Amino acid sequence: MPDRTIQFPLDESIARRARARAAFLGESLDAILQRSVTTWLGDWGLRFVEHTVKAGETLSLIARMYYQDGTKASVIAAFNDIENPNLLRVGQVLRIPEAAPLQPPPKGESPYIFGLHDRGGEYLMAWAGRKGWVLCTEEIGANRNDWTGRSYADLAEAGYGVIVRLNHGYGAKGTLPYSQYYTDFAIRCGNFVERSPGCHIWIIGNEMNLAVERPGGPANGEWITPEKYIRAFRACRQEIRRRPGHANDQVIPGAVGPWNVQTPYPANPSGDWIIYFRDILLGLEGELDGIALHTYARDSNPANIVSELKMDPPFQHRRKMFRTYIDFMEAIPTSLRHLPVYITETNQNIAWDNANRGWIQQAYAEINRWNSDPTRQKIRALILYRWEQYPGDIWYIRGKNGVIEDFRAALQYDYRWYG
């Protein structure tokens, strides 16, 4: 490598003394300074890792990955002779000095944001070389003497991220039981977790603000207010994390249904879903391991993925389209902005149309854009609802080749939240 000249200013007095001392020693000042700088450097910078730039990455984002400090982007720029940090190229290989290689996520977690609700379609992610997330939902009841479980070890061992949602039941059984059985349900959750290897991310319940999720059904069932949900979640989390090998599991509140106003309460007389969501988070501050969201679309038009259209009064301050996820993200208290976020359901309000409209591609591109801003809380998964066909559930993907092609096209992109 050719020599390079580095110029820097010196106080006039110091410069005069340096020149004189070099003459006194009979050496060139250049040789003395080079020797001094070499001693000062030691072996710093001889160790480095290589990073290939991906779409949407910035030097600040890369610096946060390796140094946990976005301001150290200047270190990477200097080491790689980058004059304009805005001109990174996809595929460009950067050397990151004095940074340990990124370790892969723990087994049972994925660095990719891709995902499917239900087993069965994960082979699509494997074929693309982007093993994302598989979400499984379980009906476990509230019998404290029930020790049955289920293994997810095959998914974790194969390299997929695994998320399991624990429901008391479906339909009129309620996603949570009646409140007098919360302790029994918590014990049942602990029993199930203890007997279910391969997972360490658990979601408690589902869309608790919806009337159809109430124990007893929509008409006469017990409303799940934030106060009741907080009580149930706290008991479940304590029970799960006290089980052997599960002290560090992620136990996550159920996702709140967007646009739904069926559960008003005194502090939220309009039933605003975002206020419901925030009240749960604030009530569980310090007792959360992650956050689950649901975001949906009104139609299959991919252009509406980025729509900022707002709802009609009195919710004119809420987003009407796919970007309802942003309303949730902005409502997360500052003290919880370090937690992992998972979008565990996304689809359209209509059944999946058997056509490749590019909707799925645009949805993943949107979440990748969100994650590309290093100041934002990362979204680790966008999980398509759902793979399997179940009675009464119109949102299935299996057998719909147009939708599958859309997903496969999205999988061509290296959309990650990590690495």
N, C-alpha and C positions, 0 to 999 in steps of 0.2 A: 504494500500500500504506500503511495507517495506521501511525503511529509506534508503536513498541513500547518499553516500559520494561524495561531490564535492571538489576537490582540486584546489587550485589556489595559485600562488606565491605572497609573500608579501616582501616588503623591510625589511631587517633585523631589522632596527631601529623600524619600525611600528610593526613588529611581537613581538619584545621584550616588547614594551610598552603595546600591547594588552594583552599579557600573564600576565604582572604585574598588569594591571588595573583589569583584571578578578579576580586575586588573592586578590587584595585590596578590591573588592566588595564581595568576598566570593562566587563567582559564577563560573561555568565552562565556558570557552571561547566558547564551542560549543553552549551552551544555549543562550549566549549573541548574538552570530553571527546569530543564527537561528531567534531570536526575531528581530534583525535589518533587516535581509533580508525580513522577513514577513511584517514588517512595510513598507519597501521600495517597495515591490510588491503591497501592497494594494489589490484591487480586480482584478488587471490585470491578464488576462488569465482565469478568471472564466467564462467569456463569450466567446463562440466559436460557429462556425457553422461547420457542417460536409460536407465533399465533397467526393464523390465516384470517384475514378480515372477511367478515360476513356482511350480508346486506343489512343496512341500518345501523351498523356499528360506528361509533365515534372513538376518538382517542380517549376522551373522558370516560366513556363506558368501558373501554378496554382497561384503562388504569384502575377503575373500580373493581374489575374482575380480579386483577392480579395484586393490587396494592391496597384495595379497600379505600381508595382515596382518588377521586376524579381529578384533583388538582395536579396529580403526578403525571398527567398527560404530557407535560413538558419533558419529563424524563424519557418517555418513549419517543417523542419527537426528536430530541437531541441524539439519542442513541441510533436512530434510523435515518438521520439527515433529512427529516421532514420539515420543509420550510412553511408549507401551507397545510395545517391540520385538517382543512376542509376538503382536501383532495385525496382522501383515502380511496383506494380501488378495491372492489370486491375481488378476493383472491390474492391480494397483496400479502406477503409474508413479513411480519414484523418480528424483531427480536426484542424480548422483554427482559432487561437486565435484572439480576438479583431477585428474580421472582420464582417461587416454587411452582412446579407444574400444577395446573388445576386438577384436583382430584375429582373423579366422577361422583355424582350424587350417590347417596346410600342405596343399597339394593332395595327395590320396591319404589324408587323414585326415578323419574325420567328427566333428562335435560331439555326435552322437546315439549312444545305446547300442544301437539296433536293429541287427540283422545277420542274414545268412543264409550258411550254408555252401554254396558252389557258385554259379556264375552261373545266371541264368535267372529268379529270383524278385525281383530288385531293383526291377522295375517297381512292385511293391506299395509299396515305400518311396517311390518317386518320386511315385506317385499321392497319397500322404498328405502330400507335401511334407516328408518326413523321410528324407533320403537317408543311410542308415546305412552299415554295413560289409558287404563281400562278401569271404568267405574262399575262396581257391582252393588246392587241394592238388595237388602235382605229384610225379610219380615221375621222378627225374632220373638215377638210376644213379650210377656212380662212375668213369666213363671220363673221365680228365683231358683227353683230346683231343676231347671232345664239347663243342661250343660252341652247341648249339641253345638257344633261349630261348623266351619267350612274352611277348606284349605285354598289359599291363593298362592301357595309356594311355587306352583308351576309358572305363573305369570311373572312373579318376582325373579325367579331363577332364569327365565328367558330374557330378562332385561327390560320388562315393562314397568311403568309406574302403576301402583295399585291404590285405589281409593275405594273404601267400602262405606256405604250409607246404611246405618242401622235404623230401621223403622219398627215401631211397635206393631203396626199393621198397615194395610191399605184400605181405602174407602172408609166406610163407617167405623172400622176398628180404630182408626185414628193413627196418624204418624207418631203421636205420643199417646199413652193411655190416659184415662182419667187421672186427675192430679193426685188422688189418694193412693195411686199405684206407682208414683214416680220412683220411690225407693226400690220397689220390686223390679221395675224396668231397668234401673241403674245396675242392680245386681245381675240381671239377665244380660245386659250389655257386657259387664265384666266377664261373666261366664263364657259368652260367645267369643270375645276377644281372646281369652286365655286358650281356647281350643281352636283357634283359627290362624295357623301360621301363614306367613307371607305378606302380611299387611301391617302397617303401623300408622296409617292415616284413616281416621274414622270420622264420619259425619253423623251427627245425631239429629234425626228427623228431617223433614222436608216441607218447605213452603208453609210454615206454620200459620201464616196470616190468611191462608185460603180456607174457606168454609168447608170444602170437601176433605180437608185433612184433619178436621176435628174428630175426637172420639165421640161416637154417637151420631155422626153425620152432619150435613150442613144445616138442617132445620132445627134440630133440638140438641145438638152436640155441645160439648164444653169448649168454650172459646179458649184458644191458646194465646193469652196476652204475653207481652214481653216479660212481665213479672213471673208468670207461670213457667214460661220457657226457660228463663234464667235458672229457676229453681231445679228444673228437670236436668238441664245441661250440666249444672255444677255437680249434681249427684252422679251423673254418668261419667263425667271426666274424672272425678275423684276415684270412682270404682275401677275404671279402666287403668288408670295410671298406677294404682296400687298393686296390680296383678304382676306376677313375676315376668321380667323381660319387657315390660311395657311402660316403665317409668318415664320414658322420653317420647312416647307416642304423640302424634299430633291428633288432638281431639278438637273437632271443628263444629261450630254451630250450623244447623241446617240453613240452606239458602232461603232467602225471602222471595216470595213471588212478586215480580215487578208489575206495576200498574193495578195491583189488587187493593181494594179499599174495604174488604169485608170484615176487618177486625179493628174497629175503632175502640178507643179507651179514653179515660179522662184526659190524659196528657197528649192525646192524639185523636181528637174528635172526628177528624176527616178520614182516619184510617190510612193516612199517607204511608206507603210501603217503605219509603226511605227513612222516615222518622221511626217506624217500627224497627227497621234494621239497625239504625244508630242507637236506639234505646237498648237493644240487646247487647251491642258491642260495649256501650258505656257501662251497663250493668255487670258485664263479665270482664271488665278491664283487669289485666293481670292474671286472668284465668283462661286465656285463649292461646291456641297454638297455630291457628290459621283461620282463614276466612273463605267461605264458599259463596259464590254468586250464581244467579241465573240471569241470562240475557237472551232476549228473543227478538224476532223480526215480525212485522205485520204481514209481510208478503215475501215472494221469492225474487224480488227485484234486487240484484246485487248493488245497484247504485244507491239504494237506501241504507246500505251498511254504514255509510259515512254521513247520513242525513242528520242534521241538527234540528229537525222539525220538533216543535214542542207540542205538548198536549193541550187540550181545551181547558178553560177555567173549570174548577179552581186550581188545576195542576199545571198551569201554563209555564211554570218554572221547571217542569220535568220533561226529559227527552221522551219522544214517542216511539223511536225506532230502536235498532240494534244498540245504539250508543247509550241505551239506558244503563249499561254497565258503568259508564262514566259517572252517572249520578251516584251509584253505589260507591265507586272508588273515591269520589270527592267527599263522601259522607264519613269515611273512615277516620276516626279521631287520630290526631297527630301521634299520640302515644302508641298507636297500633300500626303505624306505617311500615314497621320492620317485618311484619308477619307475612308468610306466604299467602297468596290469593289464588284460588282455583275457580274458574268458571265451569261448574259441573253439569250444566245443561245449556245448550243453545239449539234452537230450531226456528221454524217459521210458525206463525199462528195457524197456518193451513198445513195439511199433510205434505210430506216431502213429495214434490212433483218429480216423476221419473224422467228427469232431464238434467243435462249438465249446463246450468245457467251461469256458472261461475260464482254462485253465491258463497259456497264454502271457501273457495279460493280467496274471495274478498274478505270474508270474515277472519280468516287466519292472517291475512295481510294487515288487517286493521289492528289485531291484537299485537302483532309484531311491531307495528308502528308505535303503539303505546309503549311497549317494552323498550323500544330503541332510545327513548328519552331517559338518560341516567338519573334524572331527578324524580322519576315516578316509581311508585311501588310496583314490583314485578307481578305479572299474572303468569302463573306457572302452567296453566292448562286451559284449553278451550275444548270442552268435551261435547261432541255431537250427540244429541238425543234423538233416537236411540237405535241400536242395531237390530234387536229382536222385535218380532211382532207379538203383541199380547192382546187378548180380548179387550176391546174398549179403548185401546190406545192406538191412535192413527199415525203416530210419528215413528215409523219404522223405516230402516234403510235397507235391510237385507233383501236382496232380489231386485232392487231398484238400480239398474246398471248406470243410468244417467247420473244419479246422485253419487254412486261409487266412483264414477269417472271424475266427477268434480273433486271428490276427496283425494283421489290419486293424483290429480293435477296439483292440488295444494301441497301434497307430500313431496313434490319435487323441490320445494324450497326448504332451506336449512333453518327453519324457525325454531329458535331455542330461547329459553329464559336463562340458561346457564351455559357457560363455556363457549 
